[in-house]
Amino acid sequence: MNELVQNGAGQGTNSSATAPALFLKGIDKSFGAVHANQGIDLRVEPASIHGIVGENGAGKSTLMRIVFGFYKPDAGSVEVNGTAQYFKTPKDAMHAGIGMVHQHFMLVENFTVLENVVLGLGSGVALKPQLNEARAKLVEIEKRYGLEVDPDALIEDLSVGERQRVEILKALYRDAQILILDEPTGVLTPQEADRLFEILATLKAQGRSVLLITHKLKEIMAATDQVSIMRQGQMVAHRVTKDTSREELAELMVGKKVALPQNEDKGAKDDIILSLSHVEMTDESGVGRLKDISLDIHAGEILGVAGVAGNGQSELLEAIAGMRPVSAGRIDLKGQLLLSADKPSDPLKVRHQGVGHVPEDCQKIGLVKPMRADENIILGFHKDAEFKNKGLLDLKAIGQAAKDYFEHYDVRPRITDQLAGDFSGGNQQKIAMAREVEHDPDLLLVGQPTRGVDIGAVAFIHSRLLDLKKRGKALLLVSADLDELLALSDRILVMCDGAIVGEAIPGQVSEQDLGLMMAGVAQ
C-alpha cells in the first residue's frame, strides 16, 4: 500500500514534530438532503504542493470553500500551522494566511494591477500613501517569485496568464502561506501552464504550501508531491504522487477503470454541412472580433478550434448560433443561407434548423441558474410536441426526460427539480451538454465541453461527441484543452486576434507547436 499513513488509516491526528500547514479533521457539511462532505480528514505538509482530485459533485469545492471561510462546517476542525481556526468569513481565512485563486478570476477589469492588489485594504485619505508603499512591496514580490506584471497596466489589457499572476500576487501581497488554486490552467496555453508550474515550484521552495484542485491528471503527476482523492463526499485515498499513476488516480476517482476514447476514424464525408465565407464581426466599439473567417465542416467531421481565450473563438460560436450579428460575409448550413450581414437570424430559428450549441460559459449563457434543472433541460425545445399536451407543457414528459438525462449523463445529485445554480459547475456542464446532444443536431457547436468536468464525465462526453461524428453529424469544437482537441479532432484551426492563423492535423503537430501558434508565433 502506498497510502500516506497518518495515525493508521488515512490522515489522522497531528502527531508529527512539525505541524502541518493545513490539517482538517472530520469535516462534515450538508446542504439539505445533500451530504457534500462526510468526515473529511486532510493533512497538507509545509512547503509542498498537494493535489485534490475527484469527480464532479465529490465535494472538493465545498471542502475548499470551508477552508477559505465561505462555508462553516457542520462538524469537524481546521488547524493552520498547528493552531485551531474557526473562519466566519474569507477575511478570517486570509488573516490566517490562506489565499485562493478562483477558476473565474475576481478582478476589476478597468482597474490597474496595483489597484486590484490593494482592493479592500484601505480607503479615503490613507489610500494614496498606501498605494505608494504597496507599489514597492508589489515589485519586490514580483521579483522574488518571478511574477512580473506591470503594476500600472489595466486588467482588461492583460493576457489570461498575466491575469492569473495578478490573482496570485493578490494572495501573496496578503502574505498567504497556503495558496489554493481551483482549475488554474483551464484557459492557459501550454507555455503559460508551464510558467505557472514554475511559479508554484518557486512558492514551494520559499516555504509556501499549495493546494491544487484540477481534473487534469497529467498536471497532478507533474506538479504535486501528494494527492488526495475524493468520491461522493468522502476522502477515499491519499497517495504520494511519485508512487501512483494517472490510471490509478482515475480508477480511485470513479470507482472503476477509465479509458478515454480517441477519434480512430479520421476523415469526413464529401457533404459540406457548414460553410463560412469571409465572415467578419465588429463589436460596439468598432473593434474587429472576427477577421475574414472562411471554413468548411463536412458531415462526419470534428473541426477543432484552438486559441487563447479572447481571440475570437467565443464570437465564432455565437455568430454561427445567431447570437451576434456579422458585419460581412455569409454562413451557409447544408447549402442554404443561414445568416449574413444582410440577413441576420436569431438563436431560436438557428437551432430549429438543426444547430445545437453548448456555449463556452454554461453558467452565464448555457443555463438559467434560478430555474430548475428540468426546466433548463427543455430550454429552446419547450415548444416541441414531445413536451406539450393539449397546448400546455407536459410536466410528466419533461420530468421523465430530465430523469433520463440525469441518469444517462450521471448528473449528481439526481434531484431534477433542484435549481440549476445549486449544482456544481461540472454538473451544470453535463445538463447543458445533455440538452443539446440528445436533440440530435445536424451541426453541434460546442465550447469547452469538459472544462471543470471529472475524468469519468470526460470519457462519456467524448464518446457522445464521437458518436455524433459516426452518425454523420458535423461538430465545431472549441477547447483550451489541447489533449482534447488532439484526441477528438479531424482537423484543428488555430485562432489569434480574431483570425485563423494556422491549420494542423492531429498526429502531425505537437502541443508546443499549437501553443506557439495560439500565442501568435508563426509556424
C-alpha positions as CSV (number, residue, x, y, z in Angstrom):
1,M,0.0,0.0,0.0
2,N,1.3,3.5,-0.8
3,E,-1.2,5.4,1.4
4,L,0.1,8.4,3.2
5,V,-0.2,6.8,6.6
6,Q,-1.2,9.2,9.3
7,N,-2.4,7.7,12.6
8,G,-3.1,4.4,10.9
9,A,-5.8,4.6,8.3
10,G,-6.0,7.8,6.3
11,Q,-4.7,11.2,7.6
12,G,-5.5,11.4,11.3
13,T,-4.3,13.3,14.3
14,N,-1.4,15.7,14.3
15,S,1.4,13.8,16.0
16,S,4.4,14.9,13.9
17,A,7.2,17.1,15.3
18,T,6.4,19.7,12.6
19,A,2.8,20.9,12.5
20,P,1.2,20.5,9.1
21,A,0.5,23.7,7.1
22,L,-3.2,22.7,7.0
23,F,-4.9,20.0,9.0
24,L,-8.6,19.1,8.6
25,K,-10.2,16.6,10.9
26,G,-13.7,15.2,10.5
27,I,-15.1,17.9,8.3
28,D,-18.8,17.4,7.7
29,K,-21.2,19.6,5.7
30,S,-24.7,19.1,4.4
31,F,-27.0,21.2,2.2
32,G,-30.5,19.9,2.8
33,A,-30.6,16.3,1.7
34,V,-27.1,16.6,0.0
35,H,-24.3,15.4,2.2
36,A,-21.4,17.2,0.5
37,N,-18.6,16.4,2.9
38,Q,-18.6,13.3,5.1
39,G,-16.0,13.2,7.9
40,I,-13.1,14.5,5.7
41,D,-9.5,14.3,7.1
42,L,-6.7,16.0,5.2
43,R,-3.1,16.9,6.1
44,V,-1.1,19.3,3.9
45,E,2.6,19.5,4.7
46,P,4.6,22.7,4.8
47,A,6.4,23.6,1.6
48,S,4.6,21.2,-0.5
49,I,2.2,21.0,-3.5
50,H,-0.8,18.9,-2.6
51,G,-3.3,17.9,-5.3
52,I,-7.0,17.2,-4.7
53,V,-8.9,15.3,-7.4
54,G,-12.4,13.8,-7.6
55,E,-15.5,13.5,-9.7
56,N,-17.9,16.4,-10.1
57,G,-20.0,16.6,-7.0
58,A,-17.4,14.7,-5.0
59,G,-17.2,17.6,-2.5
60,K,-13.9,19.3,-3.5
61,S,-15.3,22.8,-3.9
62,T,-17.3,22.6,-0.7
63,L,-14.2,21.5,1.2
64,M,-12.1,24.3,-0.2
65,R,-14.8,26.9,0.5
66,I,-14.8,25.7,4.1
67,V,-11.0,26.1,4.2
68,F,-11.4,29.6,2.7
69,G,-14.2,30.7,5.0
70,F,-17.1,30.8,2.5
71,Y,-18.9,28.0,4.4
72,K,-18.9,26.9,8.0
73,P,-18.6,23.2,8.6
74,D,-21.4,21.4,10.4
75,A,-18.7,19.4,12.3
76,G,-15.0,19.0,12.3
77,S,-12.0,21.2,12.9
78,V,-9.5,23.2,10.9
79,E,-5.9,23.8,12.0
80,V,-3.4,26.1,10.3
81,N,0.3,25.6,11.3
82,G,-0.9,23.8,14.5
83,T,-3.3,26.4,15.6
84,A,-7.1,25.7,15.7
85,Q,-9.1,28.1,13.5
86,Y,-12.7,29.0,13.1
87,F,-13.4,31.0,10.0
88,K,-16.6,33.1,9.8
89,T,-15.6,34.8,6.6
90,P,-12.9,34.7,3.9
91,K,-11.3,37.6,5.5
92,D,-10.7,35.4,8.6
93,A,-9.0,32.8,6.4
94,M,-6.8,35.4,4.7
95,H,-5.7,36.7,8.1
96,A,-4.7,33.1,8.9
97,G,-2.5,33.0,5.8
98,I,-4.8,31.3,3.3
99,G,-5.2,32.7,-0.2
100,M,-7.4,31.4,-3.0
101,V,-7.2,31.8,-6.8
102,H,-10.6,31.0,-8.2
103,Q,-11.3,29.4,-11.6
104,H,-13.1,32.6,-12.7
105,F,-10.8,35.5,-11.8
106,M,-12.1,38.0,-9.2
107,L,-10.6,41.1,-10.9
108,V,-12.0,44.6,-11.7
109,E,-11.4,44.9,-15.5
110,N,-10.9,48.7,-15.6
111,F,-8.7,48.9,-12.5
112,T,-4.9,48.7,-12.7
113,V,-2.9,45.7,-11.4
114,L,-1.9,47.7,-8.3
115,E,-5.4,48.8,-7.6
116,N,-6.7,45.3,-7.8
117,V,-4.0,44.0,-5.5
118,V,-4.8,46.5,-2.7
119,L,-8.5,46.5,-3.3
120,G,-10.3,46.2,0.0
121,L,-7.3,47.0,2.1
122,G,-7.7,50.8,2.5
123,S,-9.7,53.8,1.6
124,G,-10.0,57.6,2.0
125,V,-7.1,59.9,2.6
126,A,-4.9,57.0,3.6
127,L,-5.2,55.3,0.2
128,K,-2.6,57.4,-1.8
129,P,0.3,56.8,0.6
130,Q,-0.7,53.2,0.9
131,L,-0.6,52.9,-2.9
132,N,3.0,54.2,-2.9
133,E,4.0,51.7,-0.2
134,A,2.1,48.9,-2.0
135,R,3.9,49.6,-5.3
136,A,7.3,49.0,-3.7
137,K,6.1,45.9,-1.9
138,L,4.4,44.5,-5.1
139,V,7.5,45.0,-7.2
140,E,9.6,43.1,-4.6
141,I,7.1,40.2,-4.5
142,E,7.1,40.1,-8.3
143,K,10.8,39.8,-8.5
144,R,11.1,37.3,-5.7
145,Y,8.6,34.9,-7.3
146,G,9.0,35.6,-11.0
147,L,5.5,37.1,-11.3
148,E,6.4,40.2,-13.3
149,V,3.4,42.2,-14.3
150,D,3.2,46.0,-15.0
151,P,1.6,47.5,-11.8
152,D,0.0,50.3,-13.9
153,A,-1.4,48.0,-16.6
154,L,-5.2,47.8,-16.8
155,I,-6.6,44.3,-16.2
156,E,-8.6,44.4,-19.4
157,D,-5.3,44.8,-21.4
158,L,-3.6,41.7,-19.9
159,S,-3.5,38.2,-21.2
160,V,-5.2,35.4,-19.4
161,G,-1.8,34.2,-18.0
162,E,-1.0,37.7,-16.7
163,R,-4.4,38.0,-15.0
164,Q,-3.7,34.7,-13.2
165,R,-0.4,36.1,-12.0
166,V,-2.3,39.1,-10.6
167,E,-4.6,36.8,-8.7
168,I,-1.5,35.0,-7.2
169,L,0.1,38.4,-6.4
170,K,-3.1,39.4,-4.5
171,A,-2.8,36.4,-2.3
172,L,1.0,36.8,-1.8
173,Y,0.6,40.6,-1.0
174,R,-1.7,39.5,1.8
175,D,1.1,37.1,2.9
176,A,-0.7,33.9,2.1
177,Q,1.3,30.9,3.3
178,I,-1.2,28.4,1.9
179,L,-2.4,29.0,-1.7
180,I,-5.5,27.3,-3.1
181,L,-5.8,27.1,-6.9
182,D,-9.0,25.9,-8.5
183,E,-8.6,24.6,-12.1
184,P,-5.8,27.1,-12.8
185,T,-4.9,26.0,-16.3
186,G,-8.3,25.8,-17.9
187,V,-7.7,28.8,-20.3
188,L,-3.9,28.8,-20.5
189,T,-1.6,28.0,-23.4
190,P,0.8,25.1,-22.7
191,Q,3.6,27.7,-22.3
192,E,1.6,29.7,-19.8
193,A,0.7,26.5,-17.9
194,D,4.4,25.5,-17.8
195,R,5.2,29.0,-16.5
196,L,2.5,28.7,-13.8
197,F,4.0,25.4,-12.5
198,E,7.5,27.0,-12.4
199,I,5.9,29.7,-10.2
200,L,4.3,27.1,-7.9
201,A,7.7,25.4,-7.6
202,T,9.2,28.7,-6.5
203,L,6.5,29.2,-3.9
204,K,7.2,25.7,-2.6
205,A,10.9,26.4,-2.4
206,Q,10.2,29.6,-0.5
207,G,8.3,27.5,2.1
208,R,4.7,28.1,0.9
209,S,2.2,25.3,0.6
210,V,-0.1,24.9,-2.5
211,L,-3.4,23.1,-2.8
212,L,-4.0,22.3,-6.5
213,I,-7.6,21.3,-7.5
214,T,-7.6,20.1,-11.1
215,H,-9.2,17.4,-13.3
216,K,-6.0,17.2,-15.4
217,L,-4.2,14.2,-14.0
218,K,-1.2,14.9,-16.2
219,E,-0.7,18.1,-14.2
220,I,-1.2,16.3,-10.9
221,M,1.5,13.8,-11.8
222,A,3.9,16.6,-13.0
223,A,3.4,19.2,-10.3
224,T,2.4,17.7,-6.9
225,D,4.1,15.9,-4.0
226,Q,1.0,14.3,-2.6
227,V,-2.5,13.8,-3.9
228,S,-5.8,13.1,-2.1
229,I,-8.8,11.6,-3.9
230,M,-12.4,12.3,-3.1
231,R,-15.5,10.4,-4.2
232,Q,-19.2,11.0,-3.3
233,G,-18.4,13.4,-0.4
234,Q,-15.7,11.2,1.1
235,M,-12.0,11.1,1.1
236,V,-11.2,7.7,-0.3
237,A,-7.4,7.7,-0.6
238,H,-4.2,9.6,-0.2
239,R,-1.1,9.0,-2.4
240,V,2.5,10.0,-2.7
241,T,2.4,11.3,-6.3
242,K,5.6,9.6,-7.4
243,D,4.2,6.2,-6.2
244,T,1.0,6.4,-8.2
245,S,-0.2,6.8,-11.8
246,R,-2.8,8.6,-13.8
247,E,-4.6,5.3,-14.3
248,E,-4.8,4.5,-10.6
249,L,-5.9,8.0,-9.7
250,A,-8.7,7.8,-12.4
251,E,-9.9,4.5,-11.1
252,L,-9.9,5.8,-7.5
253,M,-11.9,8.9,-8.5
254,V,-14.5,7.0,-10.5
255,G,-14.5,3.6,-8.7
256,K,-13.7,1.7,-11.9
257,K,-11.2,1.7,-14.7
258,V,-11.5,4.6,-17.1
259,A,-10.3,4.8,-20.7
260,L,-10.6,8.0,-22.8
261,P,-12.0,7.3,-26.3
262,Q,-10.0,8.5,-29.3
263,N,-11.1,9.6,-32.8
264,E,-9.9,6.4,-34.6
265,D,-11.9,7.1,-37.8
266,K,-10.2,10.2,-39.1
267,G,-11.6,11.8,-42.2
268,A,-15.0,13.1,-43.3
269,K,-17.7,12.7,-46.0
270,D,-18.0,14.9,-49.0
271,D,-21.1,16.7,-47.9
272,I,-20.5,20.2,-46.5
273,I,-22.7,20.9,-43.5
274,L,-21.4,24.3,-42.5
275,S,-19.6,26.9,-44.7
276,L,-18.3,30.3,-43.6
277,S,-17.2,32.7,-46.3
278,H,-15.2,35.8,-45.4
279,V,-17.1,36.3,-42.2
280,E,-16.3,39.4,-40.1
281,M,-17.6,40.8,-36.9
282,T,-17.2,44.2,-35.3
283,D,-18.2,45.0,-31.7
284,E,-20.0,48.1,-30.4
285,S,-16.6,49.9,-30.1
286,G,-15.7,49.3,-33.7
287,V,-13.1,46.6,-32.8
288,G,-12.9,43.7,-35.2
289,R,-13.6,40.4,-33.3
290,L,-13.7,38.1,-36.4
291,K,-11.5,38.9,-39.3
292,D,-12.1,37.3,-42.7
293,I,-13.0,33.9,-41.4
294,S,-13.6,31.2,-44.1
295,L,-14.0,27.5,-43.3
296,D,-16.0,24.3,-44.2
297,I,-17.1,21.5,-41.9
298,H,-18.1,18.2,-43.6
299,A,-20.6,15.6,-42.5
300,G,-18.9,13.2,-40.1
301,E,-16.1,15.7,-39.2
302,I,-15.0,17.2,-35.9
303,L,-13.3,20.5,-36.7
304,G,-11.3,21.7,-33.6
305,V,-10.5,25.3,-32.8
306,A,-7.6,26.2,-30.6
307,G,-6.7,29.6,-29.2
308,V,-6.1,31.5,-26.0
309,A,-9.4,32.8,-24.5
310,G,-10.4,36.2,-26.0
311,N,-9.1,35.6,-29.5
312,G,-12.4,35.2,-31.3
313,Q,-13.4,31.6,-30.6
314,S,-16.4,32.7,-28.5
315,E,-17.5,35.2,-31.1
316,L,-17.2,32.5,-33.8
317,L,-19.5,30.2,-32.0
318,E,-22.0,32.9,-31.1
319,A,-22.1,34.2,-34.7
320,I,-22.9,30.8,-36.1
321,A,-25.5,30.3,-33.4
322,G,-27.2,33.6,-34.4
323,M,-26.4,35.3,-31.1
324,R,-24.2,38.0,-32.6
325,P,-24.7,39.8,-36.0
326,V,-21.9,39.6,-38.5
327,S,-20.7,42.7,-40.3
328,A,-19.5,40.9,-43.5
329,G,-19.6,37.5,-45.2
330,R,-22.1,34.7,-45.1
331,I,-22.8,31.5,-43.3
332,D,-24.4,28.6,-45.1
333,L,-25.9,25.4,-43.5
334,K,-26.3,22.4,-45.8
335,G,-26.0,24.6,-48.9
336,Q,-28.7,27.1,-47.8
337,L,-28.0,30.6,-46.5
338,L,-28.2,30.6,-42.7
339,L,-27.3,34.2,-42.0
340,S,-25.3,37.1,-43.3
341,A,-24.8,40.8,-42.7
342,D,-27.9,41.4,-44.8
343,K,-29.9,38.5,-43.3
344,P,-29.5,38.4,-39.5
345,S,-31.0,35.5,-37.6
346,D,-31.9,34.6,-34.1
347,P,-30.8,31.7,-31.9
348,L,-34.2,30.0,-31.8
349,K,-34.5,30.0,-35.6
350,V,-31.0,28.7,-35.9
351,R,-31.5,25.8,-33.5
352,H,-34.7,24.8,-35.2
353,Q,-32.7,24.5,-38.4
354,G,-30.6,21.8,-36.8
355,V,-27.9,23.6,-34.9
356,G,-27.1,22.7,-31.3
357,H,-25.0,24.9,-29.2
358,V,-23.1,24.2,-25.9
359,P,-21.7,27.6,-25.1
360,E,-18.2,28.1,-23.5
361,D,-19.6,29.5,-20.3
362,C,-22.6,27.4,-19.4
363,Q,-23.1,29.3,-16.1
364,K,-23.7,32.6,-17.9
365,I,-25.4,31.7,-21.2
366,G,-26.0,28.0,-21.2
367,L,-28.3,27.7,-18.3
368,V,-30.8,29.9,-16.4
369,K,-29.5,29.3,-12.9
370,P,-32.6,30.5,-10.9
371,M,-34.7,28.0,-12.9
372,R,-35.0,24.3,-12.1
373,A,-32.8,21.7,-13.8
374,D,-35.7,20.0,-15.5
375,E,-36.9,23.4,-16.9
376,N,-33.4,24.0,-18.2
377,I,-33.4,20.6,-19.9
378,I,-36.1,21.8,-22.3
379,L,-35.0,25.4,-22.9
380,G,-35.2,26.1,-26.7
381,F,-37.2,22.9,-27.2
382,H,-40.1,23.8,-24.9
383,K,-42.5,24.2,-27.9
384,D,-41.7,20.8,-29.3
385,A,-44.5,18.3,-29.5
386,E,-42.8,15.9,-27.1
387,F,-43.1,18.4,-24.3
388,K,-46.6,19.6,-25.0
389,N,-50.0,18.2,-24.1
390,K,-53.1,20.0,-25.4
391,G,-51.2,23.2,-25.8
392,L,-49.7,23.2,-22.3
393,L,-46.3,22.0,-21.1
394,D,-46.4,18.2,-20.4
395,L,-44.8,18.2,-16.9
396,K,-44.8,14.4,-16.8
397,A,-42.9,14.2,-20.1
398,I,-40.5,16.9,-19.0
399,G,-39.8,15.2,-15.7
400,Q,-39.2,11.8,-17.4
401,A,-36.8,13.4,-19.9
402,A,-34.9,15.2,-17.1
403,K,-34.7,11.9,-15.2
404,D,-33.4,10.0,-18.2
405,Y,-30.8,12.7,-19.0
406,F,-29.6,12.8,-15.4
407,E,-29.2,9.0,-15.4
408,H,-27.5,8.9,-18.8
409,Y,-25.1,11.8,-18.0
410,D,-24.6,10.9,-14.4
411,V,-25.7,14.3,-13.1
412,R,-25.4,14.5,-9.3
413,P,-27.4,14.8,-7.2
414,R,-30.3,13.1,-9.1
415,I,-32.7,15.9,-8.0
416,T,-34.2,17.1,-11.2
417,D,-36.3,19.9,-9.6
418,Q,-33.3,21.4,-7.9
419,L,-32.3,24.9,-9.1
420,A,-29.6,24.7,-11.8
421,G,-27.4,27.2,-9.9
422,D,-27.2,24.8,-7.0
423,F,-25.4,22.1,-9.0
424,S,-21.6,22.1,-9.2
425,G,-20.0,23.6,-12.3
426,G,-19.2,20.2,-13.8
427,N,-22.8,19.0,-13.3
428,Q,-24.2,22.2,-14.8
429,Q,-22.0,21.4,-17.8
430,K,-23.5,17.9,-18.1
431,I,-27.0,19.3,-18.0
432,A,-26.3,21.7,-20.9
433,M,-24.5,19.0,-22.8
434,A,-27.3,16.6,-22.4
435,R,-29.9,19.1,-23.6
436,E,-28.0,19.9,-26.9
437,V,-26.6,16.4,-27.8
438,E,-29.8,14.4,-27.1
439,H,-31.8,16.5,-29.6
440,D,-29.7,15.1,-32.4
441,P,-28.5,18.3,-34.2
442,D,-27.0,18.2,-37.7
443,L,-24.4,20.6,-36.5
444,L,-23.1,20.9,-32.9
445,L,-21.3,24.0,-31.8
446,V,-19.5,23.1,-28.6
447,G,-17.3,25.3,-26.5
448,Q,-15.1,23.9,-23.7
449,P,-17.2,20.7,-23.3
450,T,-15.2,19.3,-20.5
451,R,-13.9,22.3,-18.6
452,G,-14.2,21.6,-14.9
453,V,-15.5,18.1,-15.6
454,D,-14.1,14.9,-14.0
455,I,-12.4,12.2,-16.0
456,G,-15.3,9.8,-15.9
457,A,-17.6,12.5,-17.4
458,V,-14.9,13.5,-19.9
459,A,-14.8,9.9,-21.2
460,F,-18.6,9.9,-21.5
461,I,-18.8,13.3,-23.2
462,H,-16.1,12.4,-25.6
463,S,-17.9,9.2,-26.5
464,R,-21.1,11.1,-27.2
465,L,-19.3,13.6,-29.5
466,L,-17.6,10.8,-31.4
467,D,-21.0,9.0,-31.7
468,L,-22.4,12.1,-33.4
469,K,-19.4,12.1,-35.8
470,K,-20.0,8.4,-36.6
471,R,-23.6,9.2,-37.4
472,G,-22.6,11.8,-40.0
473,K,-23.1,14.9,-37.9
474,A,-20.7,17.9,-38.1
475,L,-19.1,19.3,-35.0
476,L,-17.2,22.6,-34.4
477,L,-15.2,22.0,-31.2
478,V,-13.6,25.0,-29.3
479,S,-11.4,23.9,-26.5
480,A,-8.5,25.2,-24.4
481,D,-7.5,21.6,-23.7
482,L,-5.1,20.6,-26.4
483,D,-5.2,17.0,-25.3
484,E,-8.9,17.1,-26.0
485,L,-8.5,18.7,-29.4
486,L,-5.8,16.3,-30.5
487,A,-7.8,13.2,-29.3
488,L,-11.1,14.2,-31.0
489,S,-10.5,16.4,-34.0
490,D,-10.0,15.5,-37.6
491,R,-8.5,18.9,-38.2
492,I,-7.5,21.8,-35.9
493,L,-7.7,25.5,-36.8
494,V,-5.8,28.0,-34.6
495,M,-7.2,31.4,-33.9
496,C,-5.3,34.5,-32.8
497,D,-6.6,38.1,-32.6
498,G,-9.8,37.2,-34.4
499,A,-8.2,35.5,-37.4
500,I,-7.4,31.9,-38.4
501,V,-3.6,31.8,-38.3
502,G,-3.0,28.1,-38.9
503,E,-4.3,24.6,-39.6
504,A,-3.0,21.4,-38.2
505,I,-3.7,17.7,-38.4
506,P,-3.6,15.7,-35.1
507,G,-0.7,13.3,-35.1
508,Q,1.3,15.7,-37.3
509,V,1.7,18.5,-34.8
510,S,2.8,18.8,-31.1
511,E,1.1,20.6,-28.2
512,Q,4.1,23.0,-28.1
513,D,3.6,23.9,-31.8
514,L,-0.1,24.6,-31.3
515,G,0.7,26.7,-28.2
516,L,3.1,28.8,-30.2
517,M,0.5,29.4,-32.9
518,M,-2.0,30.3,-30.2
519,A,0.5,32.9,-29.0
520,G,0.8,34.4,-32.5
521,V,4.2,32.9,-33.3
522,A,4.2,31.8,-36.9
523,Q,5.0,28.1,-37.6
